[in-house]
């Protein structure tokens, strides 16, 4: 019986609807959508690096947001 090992809950369900980063996520999605063309131009025809720049920028933003919150305490 391995059914308890898996979840059918979406990741969205783990984040409260009124979480302060939800509006920021919309802005970031829009900005990254506009930057996608630039990313395509600066990478070689053989493809991008193993970690997409969009994911790296998202990770950096989360790090900044959460380190600011931690330092505020």
N, C-alpha and C positions, 0 to 999 in steps of 0.2 A: 504494500500500500504506500504509494509515493504521492498521492494526491495532496497531502498537506504541504509538500515541498513547493508547490506552485501556487501562484496567486492569479486571480482573474481581475484584480483591481488595477485600474489605470493609474499611472504616475500622477496625473492631474488630481486624482482623488486624495492624494496625500498632502497636497498643498491647499491651505484654506483659501476660499474664494476671495477673501478680503486681504490676502497677504500683500504687503507693501511692494514686493518686487513684481507682482503681476503687471501693473502698468508699465514698469520699466522694461519688462520682457517684450511688450508690444513695440516699444520704441527701438529696442535692440534688434528685433526681427526686421523691422522696416529698414533700419540702417544697414544691416548685413545684407539684406536683399539688394539694396542699392550698390553695395560694395562688391557684390558677386561678380559683376562684369570686370571690375578692376583685378580681382583675384584671378580670374580666368586669363587675363592678358599677361600678368606678370609670371605665371607659371609656364613651364615648358609644355610642349605638345604631348609629351609622354605622360603627363598627369601631375597631380599635386603631391605634396609631401604626405606622409602617412597620417598626420593629424591635420585636418582641415583648419585653415586660419579662422574660420567662423567659430569653431569649437574652442580654439585657443583664446580667442577674444572673449567668448562667453565665460570661460573658466577664469580669466583674468578679472573680468568685471565682478563675478561672484566673490572672488578672493578679496577684492577691494571693498566691496559692500560689507562683507562679513567681518573683515579686519577692522573697518571703521566702527562697526557696532561693538565689537569686542573691546576696542580701545576706549569707547565711550563709557564703559562700566568702570 
